[in-house]
């Protein structure tokens, strides 16, 4: 079930946090990993982790807002491993965001987050699409956020960028479905990773857990199962969908 062995999986923002966990988990299942991140040194470190565990990986420094660079990355992935089968869009600005009301936020701050989180997702999809269309097979998995469904205050740039990711997911599903390429999104709840955030403390964790059906801290590993399913042959008839994984805080109609 949920076999990704032998597939080439490209993960953006894979140098830390959720992206790193995806890289390690997919490699464990036999996938060949392309670790991309704007921080090339950290990307190399994760690729080494994969190799040390017996997997296959290369690292590519990538600014997801740069289309030519993304296209070059896709070619390098195919040159290295022979195909571009699975794309996981995990790159995003979040941990460094300063919370503030929208009426105090500069347009420059807003546009920077939109450019990376939303346009970066589209750019990676554009880079992957020709290879997937040519092979008549592909899986695109985009990371959105439960903050969109909550309409979380203080994060209007992040919230609207993640709303845009859902729109991209659906539009790409429509356009690539005829090529046997699926496009789905995962909406995590508040997930605690090794990446430090000023707002994360014990009081915050207790408040979040109190609103969940499953009252524990969410960790990146909670997202692995749904990602493997979306990447597999078993999910071939599922596309354009957003799956919430948050311990039961948000219930979609």
Phi and psi in degrees as a GROMACS rama.xvg file:
@    title "Ramachandran Plot"
@    xaxis  label "Phi"
@    yaxis  label "Psi"
@TYPE xy
55.9089  47.7284  UNK-2
-80.3135  122.757  UNK-3
-120.676  11.7839  UNK-4
-61.2806  133.519  UNK-5
83.749  -11.3175  UNK-6
-80.5688  149.156  UNK-7
-93.2178  121.043  UNK-8
-113.368  119.905  UNK-9
-101.201  126.745  UNK-10
-123.41  121.21  UNK-11
-86.6026  150.532  UNK-12
62.1087  37.9632  UNK-13
-95.8828  9.92152  UNK-14
-81.2753  -11.7574  UNK-15
-162.244  172.155  UNK-16
59.4849  -139.799  UNK-17
-62.523  -41.7113  UNK-18
-59.0266  -42.1401  UNK-19
-62.1179  -42.676  UNK-20
-64.1943  -37.0801  UNK-21
-61.7564  -44.2735  UNK-22
-59.1074  -47.5224  UNK-23
-66.2252  -41.128  UNK-24
-69.7424  -44.388  UNK-25
-67.4382  -35.772  UNK-26
-64.2363  -39.3755  UNK-27
-60.8628  -30.0106  UNK-28
-88.0453  6.22799  UNK-29
95.9285  8.2632  UNK-30
-80.888  148.881  UNK-31
-89.5853  128.168  UNK-32
-109.29  134.383  UNK-33
-111.806  107.88  UNK-34
-88.3617  114.002  UNK-35
-117.634  145.099  UNK-36
-168.308  154.95  UNK-37
-67.914  -24.6065  UNK-38
-93.665  95.946  UNK-39
-62.6651  -36.9665  UNK-40
-64.375  -43.6409  UNK-41
-69.1089  -34.5386  UNK-42
-61.8401  -42.7224  UNK-43
-60.8131  -38.4653  UNK-44
-63.6505  -41.5496  UNK-45
-69.1447  -40.7312  UNK-46
-59.271  -37.0806  UNK-47
-67.7489  -38.3693  UNK-48
-57.8775  -44.5437  UNK-49
-61.6131  -47.6846  UNK-50
-63.0736  -41.1336  UNK-51
-64.1249  -26.5478  UNK-52
-88.9833  5.03987  UNK-53
96.6461  6.99708  UNK-54
-95.8834  -179.278  UNK-55
-115.277  129.396  UNK-56
-157.291  149.285  UNK-57
-127.519  157.699  UNK-58
-114.305  138.795  UNK-59
-133.776  121.178  UNK-60
-69.6714  130.462  UNK-61
-148.642  127.851  UNK-62
-94.7824  112.181  UNK-63
-67.8945  -9.49982  UNK-64
-85.2764  -2.52181  UNK-65
-106.625  100.707  UNK-66
-60.9722  -48.3428  UNK-67
-57.4967  -38.1479  UNK-68
-66.3067  -38.7955  UNK-69
-66.1168  -39.7522  UNK-70
-65.6033  -38.3806  UNK-71
-66.1404  -38.2235  UNK-72
-62.1933  -44.1672  UNK-73
-61.6423  -42.0998  UNK-74
-63.7862  -39.7212  UNK-75
-64.9586  -37.6808  UNK-76
-61.5436  -44.9396  UNK-77
-68.5674  -39.6256  UNK-78
-61.8517  -37.0349  UNK-79
-77.5468  -41.0055  UNK-80
-123.123  -3.85229  UNK-81
90.8877  -8.56713  UNK-82
-162.912  167.577  UNK-83
-131.626  95.536  UNK-84
-98.7268  -41.9521  UNK-85
-130.017  132.693  UNK-86
-119.894  125.751  UNK-87
-115.76  113.372  UNK-88
-90.7861  98.0889  UNK-89
-112.149  -13.6561  UNK-90
-63.7319  132.031  UNK-91
-166.483  153.55  UNK-92
-91.6384  121.876  UNK-93
-150.023  -55.1132  UNK-94
-62.4132  -26.3504  UNK-95
-93.6937  -0.770421  UNK-96
-68.3894  136.959  UNK-97
-96.8269  122.777  UNK-98
-67.6609  135.791  UNK-99
-164.246  156.03  UNK-100
-63.5401  149.644  UNK-101
-59.6388  -30.5092  UNK-102
-76.99  -5.71782  UNK-103
-108.114  -1.5904  UNK-104
-88.7111  137.62  UNK-105
-77.0148  152.546  UNK-106
-64.3845  -30.2679  UNK-107
-64.0146  -43.4037  UNK-108
-59.7714  -45.522  UNK-109
-61.1196  -49.4881  UNK-110
-65.3629  -33.851  UNK-111
-63.0409  -44.4583  UNK-112
-68.3578  -41.6446  UNK-113
-61.2396  -41.2611  UNK-114
-63.0589  -43.7731  UNK-115
-78.0872  -53.1939  UNK-116
-72.5852  -40.2734  UNK-117
-98.5718  -56.8658  UNK-118
-63.5396  -35.2214  UNK-119
-61.8444  -36.8025  UNK-120
-64.3159  -45.6779  UNK-121
-63.1522  -42.3088  UNK-122
-61.5356  -44.3456  UNK-123
-63.6543  -38.5274  UNK-124
-62.8795  -41.7411  UNK-125
-62.1121  -38.9969  UNK-126
-68.693  -35.2959  UNK-127
-80.2992  -34.5575  UNK-128
-53.687  -47.2445  UNK-129
-58.1421  -38.0739  UNK-130
-71.4594  -40.1574  UNK-131
-69.3099  -41.236  UNK-132
-63.17  -39.9114  UNK-133
-64.5897  -38.8792  UNK-134
-85.9571  -8.91675  UNK-135
59.5661  39.3764  UNK-136
-166.667  136.125  UNK-137
-177.298  157.147  UNK-138
-133.334  123.506  UNK-139
-114.241  126.763  UNK-140
-126.002  117.217  UNK-141
-107.395  138.922  UNK-142
-93.0116  114.058  UNK-143
-104.157  -147.093  UNK-144
-159.53  146.303  UNK-145
-65.4265  -16.0656  UNK-146
-60.594  -28.178  UNK-147
-63.9759  -45.5255  UNK-148
-70.178  -30.4412  UNK-149
-76.4254  -28.7586  UNK-150
64.6738  46.8424  UNK-151
-60.2511  132.596  UNK-152
-76.4557  152.147  UNK-153
86.1976  -5.70705  UNK-154
-131.734  39.538  UNK-155
-60.908  -32.4976  UNK-156
-67.195  -43.7242  UNK-157
-68.1108  -46.2461  UNK-158
-60.2673  -46.6325  UNK-159
-71.0017  -30.8123  UNK-160
-65.373  -38.3175  UNK-161
-75.9348  -27.1378  UNK-162
-64.2108  -41.5018  UNK-163
-63.1016  -34.177  UNK-164
-62.6401  -38.5753  UNK-165
-64.9257  -40.1561  UNK-166
-62.6732  -43.5054  UNK-167
-61.7138  -44.3519  UNK-168
-54.8639  -46.1383  UNK-169
-71.0505  -42.9851  UNK-170
-65.9545  -41.0676  UNK-171
-64.5615  -38.3837  UNK-172
-58.7851  -43.3021  UNK-173
-62.6764  -42.38  UNK-174
-81.4972  -25.317  UNK-175
-108.3  -5.06719  UNK-176
-57.0132  -36.4797  UNK-177
-67.694  -12.4564  UNK-178
-102.183  12.7687  UNK-179
63.4904  33.889  UNK-180
-113.183  124.899  UNK-181
-101.404  155.729  UNK-182
-139.848  113.81  UNK-183
-134.22  165.166  UNK-184
-128.4  148.828  UNK-185
-112.782  132.099  UNK-186
-112.256  94.4432  UNK-187
-73.6413  154.106  UNK-188
-80.8687  -168.317  UNK-189
-63.0113  113.117  UNK-190
-112.693  128.153  UNK-191
-90.4309  123.681  UNK-192
-124.032  -174.702  UNK-193
-74.8741  -9.15038  UNK-194
-77.4877  122.238  UNK-195
-70.4621  142.997  UNK-196
-137.758  135.786  UNK-197
-59.4611  -34.7055  UNK-198
-81.5026  -9.45541  UNK-199
-89.8343  112.569  UNK-200
-144.764  178.943  UNK-201
-63.4841  -36.7803  UNK-202
-63.2187  -43.0859  UNK-203
-62.6584  -44.4028  UNK-204
-60.2749  -43.1272  UNK-205
-64.3468  -39.5258  UNK-206
-64.9148  -43.5917  UNK-207
-65.1779  -46.6742  UNK-208
-62.6313  -32.6972  UNK-209
-63.5075  -22.8951  UNK-210
-96.6164  5.15219  UNK-211
-103.877  149.262  UNK-212
-68.401  -44.6318  UNK-213
-94.1911  103.609  UNK-214
-91.1746  77.0698  UNK-215
-149.479  170.095  UNK-216
-69.6253  134.738  UNK-217
-83.6108  134.889  UNK-218
-123.129  162.681  UNK-219
-56.2591  -33.3357  UNK-220
-62.461  -19.7956  UNK-221
-66.722  -14.2222  UNK-222
-100.65  -6.34067  UNK-223
-66.3982  -45.2041  UNK-224
-59.8939  -46.9615  UNK-225
-68.3146  -34.2635  UNK-226
-66.6  -43.3035  UNK-227
-62.8324  -39.8884  UNK-228
-61.7216  -50.0222  UNK-229
-60.3311  -29.2936  UNK-230
-84.8231  -8.17659  UNK-231
-94.6204  172.333  UNK-232
-64.727  -31.6319  UNK-233
-63.1715  -23.0417  UNK-234
-96.4411  18.0911  UNK-235
-65.385  -18.4975  UNK-236
-107.687  14.8454  UNK-237
-116.681  120.361  UNK-238
-154.835  154.633  UNK-239
75.9393  11.0435  UNK-240
-101.372  152.883  UNK-241
-119.684  122.152  UNK-242
-107.926  124.18  UNK-243
-86.4904  128.681  UNK-244
-127.329  94.3627  UNK-245
-144.379  15.3538  UNK-246
75.9916  12.2532  UNK-247
85.6788  45.4901  UNK-248
-99.2741  -40.897  UNK-249
-106.999  126.449  UNK-250
-110.313  116.16  UNK-251
-83.5227  146.225  UNK-252
